[in-house]
Amino acid sequence: MKTKKYVIALAIFGGVLFLAQAANQYNLNGEQTSKIERKPFPKPRSY
């Protein structure tokens, strides 16, 4: 029974570490965004 608790605790701890590493790798560069940069629309000239 004691070994079972240790195995469960180790599995939970390993899962938390894995999720923390995956989140860190995903958001490695905080400057990356999905924002689309567009050029300003040219205003029509009035004649």
C-alpha positions, -999 to 999 in steps of 0.1 A, spaced: 0 0 0 29 23 8 45 17 -26 12 24 -44 10 58 -27 46 66 -37 39 56 -73 8 78 -75 26 107 -59 55 103 -83 31 102 -113 13 133 -102 46 152 -96 59 141 -130 27 152 -147 30 187 -131 66 190 -142 57 179 -177 29 205 -179 51 232 -166 78 224 -192 53 223 -220 38 256 -210 72 272 -209 82 258 -243 49 271 -258 53 306 -245 90 308 -249 89 342 -266 63 365 -251 65 389 -280 50 364 -305 13 372 -311 -13 362 -336 -20 399 -345 -20 407 -382 -2 439 -390 -17 457 -419 -5 488 -439 -28 518 -434 -54 521 -461 -44 549 -486 -68 578 -485 -83 588 -518 -70 621 -532 -95 648 -538 -90 667 -571 
